[in-house]
Amino acid sequence: MPELPEVEVVRRGLERWVAGRTIEAVEVLHPRAVRRHPGGGADFAERLRGETVGVPQRRGKYLWLPLEGRDLSVLGHLGMSGQLLVQPQDAPDEKHLRIRVRFDDSAGTELRFVDQRTFGGLSLHDNTADGLPDVIAHIARDPLDPLFDEGAYHLALRAKRTTVKRALLDQSLISGVGNIYADEALWRARLHYERPTVNLTRPRSTELLGHVRDVMNAALAVGGTSFDSLYVNVNGESGYFDRSLDAYGREDEPCRRCGTPMRRRPWMNRSSYFCPRCQRPPRVAS
């Protein structure tokens, strides 16, 4: 699934091409694409007609389009394969086009939601006082947010009594980090994914947080990570950070630091990639 860098790349594209435009019509082509909208496709389309899109926002992996002058937002769930594309109006429809948004201007482009696996979708929600769609009010700030509270994060991390990778993926503690960037940050920090958080010192957790930010900023600089054609930006272009990954997907390849073959282990219905020499597992109390 897209993580913070990929979602931020999409958000920036939408800010450039969609912000400030007024919606003329919405066409819902598949009911699953609006299944999170209680009123269904017809209600979704009718309520958006005539509304003006504000500056797209993001928290962690969540992306939304606020509506100008309203306490409402369109929340985008990209799921496993969702794409928000800005296309010429006369471009052929994509095979898995689910929603089309037309604007009442002469720019000649429209917004399309394309989703091969139909796990994603768009939905309209009331905003909280902080301007977030109410259904994601529980999501923590992400490490690139200027208002991210490092002190509170460190305290919550130790109090959680879990393991470090589980904590990185806990969106109520810190948002935006998924499996790929967790493995990358842990490799950089030389921490095993099963390291308990209860004995993680403040300097070590500060160092880890720095690596999380570094790897995300590096991914942002090259458009995110794309392993196949399912993740693209609003112009349909793939990211290139997969070429720079140090841990994720590198099973049996030499560690870029010490040369030891990298390992992969099943973990929570996913995989964890690590160096057995640089990231030694925690000792089990006898």
C-alpha positions as CSV (number, residue, x, y, z in Angstrom):
1,M,0.0,0.0,0.0
2,P,1.2,3.6,-0.6
3,E,3.0,5.1,2.4
4,L,3.6,8.7,3.3
5,P,6.0,9.6,0.4
6,E,3.8,8.1,-2.3
7,V,0.7,9.8,-0.9
8,E,2.5,13.2,-0.5
9,V,3.6,13.0,-4.2
10,V,0.0,12.5,-5.2
11,R,-1.2,15.4,-2.9
12,R,1.4,17.8,-4.4
13,G,0.1,16.9,-7.9
14,L,-3.5,17.5,-6.9
15,E,-2.6,20.8,-5.4
16,R,-1.1,21.9,-8.7
17,W,-3.8,20.6,-11.0
18,V,-7.1,20.5,-9.0
19,A,-7.0,23.1,-6.2
20,G,-9.3,26.0,-6.8
21,R,-11.4,24.3,-9.5
22,T,-15.2,24.0,-9.3
23,I,-16.8,20.6,-9.9
24,E,-19.3,20.5,-12.7
25,A,-20.3,16.9,-12.5
26,V,-19.3,13.6,-10.9
27,E,-19.8,10.2,-12.6
28,V,-19.6,7.1,-10.3
29,L,-18.9,4.1,-12.5
30,H,-18.5,1.4,-9.8
31,P,-20.5,1.2,-6.6
32,R,-17.6,-0.1,-4.6
33,A,-15.7,3.1,-5.2
34,V,-18.1,5.0,-3.0
35,R,-19.0,2.2,-0.5
36,R,-17.6,4.3,2.4
37,H,-20.0,7.1,1.5
38,P,-23.3,6.3,3.3
39,G,-25.6,7.9,0.7
40,G,-24.2,5.9,-2.3
41,G,-23.1,7.0,-5.7
42,A,-26.0,9.3,-6.7
43,D,-25.8,11.2,-3.4
44,F,-22.0,11.5,-3.6
45,A,-22.3,13.0,-7.1
46,E,-25.1,15.4,-6.3
47,R,-23.5,16.7,-3.1
48,L,-20.2,17.5,-4.9
49,R,-21.8,19.3,-7.9
50,G,-21.0,23.0,-7.8
51,E,-18.4,22.7,-4.9
52,T,-14.9,24.2,-5.2
53,V,-11.9,22.1,-4.3
54,G,-9.6,23.6,-1.7
55,V,-5.9,22.8,-1.1
56,P,-5.5,19.0,-0.9
57,Q,-4.3,17.9,2.6
58,R,-2.6,14.8,4.0
59,R,-2.0,13.2,7.4
60,G,0.2,10.1,7.3
61,K,-1.1,7.9,4.5
62,Y,-4.5,9.7,4.4
63,L,-5.3,12.2,1.7
64,W,-8.4,14.5,1.4
65,L,-9.8,17.3,-0.7
66,P,-11.4,20.0,1.5
67,L,-14.3,21.9,-0.1
68,E,-13.9,25.7,0.0
69,G,-16.3,27.4,2.5
70,R,-17.6,24.1,3.8
71,D,-16.8,21.9,6.8
72,L,-16.7,19.0,4.4
73,S,-13.9,17.0,2.7
74,V,-13.6,14.2,0.1
75,L,-11.4,11.5,1.7
76,G,-9.4,9.4,-0.7
77,H,-8.7,5.8,0.2
78,L,-6.1,4.5,-2.3
79,G,-6.1,1.0,-0.9
80,M,-3.8,-1.4,-2.7
81,S,-4.2,-0.1,-6.2
82,G,-6.1,3.2,-6.2
83,Q,-4.8,6.0,-8.4
84,L,-5.9,9.7,-8.6
85,L,-5.1,10.8,-12.1
86,V,-5.4,14.2,-13.8
87,Q,-6.2,13.4,-17.5
88,P,-7.2,15.3,-20.6
89,Q,-11.0,15.1,-21.0
90,D,-10.6,13.4,-24.4
91,A,-8.1,10.7,-23.2
92,P,-9.4,7.2,-23.5
93,D,-11.0,5.8,-20.3
94,E,-8.7,3.5,-18.2
95,K,-9.8,-0.1,-18.0
96,H,-10.4,0.2,-14.2
97,L,-11.9,3.8,-14.1
98,R,-14.2,4.0,-11.1
99,I,-15.0,7.7,-10.7
100,R,-14.8,10.7,-13.0
101,V,-14.8,14.3,-11.8
102,R,-15.4,17.1,-14.4
103,F,-14.7,20.8,-13.7
104,D,-16.6,23.8,-15.1
105,D,-13.5,25.5,-16.5
106,S,-11.6,25.5,-19.8
107,A,-8.4,23.7,-18.5
108,G,-9.4,20.6,-20.5
109,T,-8.5,18.1,-17.8
110,E,-10.6,16.0,-15.4
111,L,-9.8,14.0,-12.2
112,R,-10.1,10.2,-12.4
113,F,-10.1,7.6,-9.7
114,V,-8.8,4.4,-11.1
115,D,-8.7,1.2,-9.0
116,Q,-7.9,-2.3,-10.3
117,R,-8.6,-4.2,-7.1
118,T,-11.5,-1.9,-5.9
119,F,-10.2,-1.8,-2.3
120,G,-10.0,2.0,-2.4
121,G,-12.6,4.7,-2.9
122,L,-13.8,8.2,-2.3
123,S,-16.2,9.4,0.4
124,L,-17.6,12.7,1.7
125,H,-17.2,13.5,5.4
126,D,-17.7,16.2,8.0
127,N,-14.6,17.9,9.2
128,T,-13.4,18.1,12.8
129,A,-12.5,21.5,14.3
130,D,-8.9,20.8,13.1
131,G,-10.0,20.4,9.5
132,L,-9.7,16.6,9.4
133,P,-12.4,14.3,8.0
134,D,-14.0,13.0,11.2
135,V,-13.3,9.3,10.4
136,I,-9.5,9.9,10.6
137,A,-9.5,12.1,13.7
138,H,-7.7,9.4,15.7
139,I,-4.7,9.3,13.3
140,A,-1.5,10.7,14.8
141,R,0.6,13.3,13.1
142,D,3.4,12.1,10.9
143,P,7.1,12.7,11.4
144,L,7.3,15.3,8.6
145,D,4.5,17.4,10.2
146,P,6.0,20.6,11.8
147,L,3.6,20.0,14.7
148,F,4.8,16.5,15.4
149,D,5.5,16.2,19.2
150,E,8.7,14.2,19.6
151,G,8.6,14.3,23.4
152,A,5.1,12.9,23.5
153,Y,6.0,10.2,20.9
154,H,9.0,9.0,22.9
155,L,6.9,8.7,26.1
156,A,4.1,6.9,24.2
157,L,6.7,4.6,22.6
158,R,8.1,3.4,25.9
159,A,4.7,3.1,27.5
160,K,3.3,1.0,24.7
161,R,5.2,-2.1,25.7
162,T,5.4,-3.6,22.2
163,T,8.2,-4.1,19.7
164,V,9.8,-1.4,17.6
165,K,8.4,-2.2,14.2
166,R,4.9,-2.7,15.5
167,A,5.2,0.7,17.1
168,L,6.3,2.3,13.9
169,L,3.3,0.9,12.1
170,D,0.9,2.0,14.8
171,Q,-1.0,4.9,13.2
172,S,-2.2,6.1,16.6
173,L,1.4,6.7,17.7
174,I,3.0,7.9,14.4
175,S,1.3,8.0,11.0
176,G,2.6,7.5,7.5
177,V,5.1,4.7,8.1
178,G,4.4,1.3,6.5
179,N,6.3,-1.9,6.0
180,I,8.8,-0.6,3.4
181,Y,10.0,2.5,5.2
182,A,9.9,0.8,8.6
183,D,12.4,-1.8,7.4
184,E,14.5,0.9,5.8
185,A,14.6,3.0,8.9
186,L,15.4,0.0,11.2
187,W,18.2,-1.0,8.9
188,R,19.7,2.5,9.1
189,A,19.3,2.5,12.9
190,R,20.8,-1.0,13.2
191,L,17.7,-2.1,15.2
192,H,16.1,-5.5,14.9
193,Y,12.3,-5.3,14.2
194,E,11.5,-7.3,17.4
195,R,13.4,-5.0,19.7
196,P,11.2,-4.1,22.7
197,T,10.2,-0.5,23.0
198,V,10.2,-0.5,26.7
199,N,14.0,-0.5,26.9
200,L,14.6,1.8,23.9
201,T,16.5,4.8,25.2
202,R,15.6,8.4,24.3
203,P,18.8,8.8,22.2
204,R,18.1,5.6,20.3
205,S,14.4,6.5,19.6
206,T,15.5,10.0,18.6
207,E,18.0,8.4,16.2
208,L,15.4,6.1,14.8
209,L,13.0,8.9,14.2
210,G,15.7,10.8,12.4
211,H,16.2,7.8,10.1
212,V,12.4,7.6,9.4
213,R,12.5,11.2,8.3
214,D,15.6,10.8,6.2
215,V,14.3,7.8,4.3
216,M,11.0,9.4,3.7
217,N,12.6,12.6,2.4
218,A,14.9,10.6,0.2
219,A,11.9,8.8,-1.3
220,L,10.0,12.0,-1.8
221,A,12.8,13.4,-3.8
222,V,12.5,10.7,-6.4
223,G,8.7,10.4,-6.4
224,G,8.3,7.5,-4.0
225,T,8.6,3.8,-4.4
226,S,7.1,1.8,-7.3
227,F,7.4,-2.0,-7.6
228,D,4.8,-2.2,-10.3
229,S,2.4,0.0,-12.3
230,L,-0.1,0.3,-9.5
231,Y,1.5,3.2,-7.8
232,V,1.9,6.4,-9.9
233,N,1.6,10.1,-9.4
234,V,-1.3,12.2,-10.9
235,N,0.4,12.2,-14.3
236,G,0.7,8.4,-14.4
237,E,4.5,8.4,-13.6
238,S,6.2,5.9,-11.4
239,G,8.5,6.6,-8.5
240,Y,12.2,5.5,-8.4
241,F,13.1,5.0,-4.8
242,D,12.9,1.2,-5.2
243,R,16.3,1.5,-6.8
244,S,17.7,2.9,-3.5
245,L,16.3,0.5,-1.0
246,D,18.8,-0.9,1.5
247,A,16.7,-3.5,3.2
248,Y,13.2,-4.1,1.8
249,G,13.1,-6.7,-1.0
250,R,16.8,-7.5,-0.8
251,E,16.6,-11.1,0.6
252,D,20.0,-13.0,0.1
253,E,21.6,-9.9,-1.4
254,P,24.7,-8.5,0.5
255,C,24.1,-6.0,3.2
256,R,25.3,-2.6,1.9
257,R,27.1,-2.0,5.2
258,C,28.8,-5.3,6.1
259,G,28.2,-7.7,3.2
260,T,26.2,-10.3,5.1
261,P,23.3,-11.8,3.1
262,M,20.1,-10.0,4.0
263,R,17.3,-12.1,5.4
264,R,13.5,-12.1,5.2
265,R,11.2,-13.4,7.9
266,P,7.4,-13.6,7.9
267,W,5.9,-10.9,10.1
268,M,2.2,-10.1,10.7
269,N,1.1,-11.4,7.3
270,R,3.9,-9.4,5.7
271,S,7.7,-9.7,5.6
272,S,10.5,-8.1,7.5
273,Y,13.9,-7.7,5.8
274,F,17.0,-7.2,7.9
275,C,20.7,-7.9,8.2
276,P,21.4,-10.6,10.8
277,R,24.8,-9.1,11.7
278,C,23.9,-5.4,11.8
279,Q,20.5,-5.9,13.3
280,R,20.9,-8.6,15.9
281,P,17.8,-10.0,17.5
282,P,17.0,-9.1,21.1
283,R,18.1,-11.6,23.8
284,V,15.4,-13.7,25.1
285,A,15.2,-13.6,28.9
286,S,15.8,-17.0,30.5
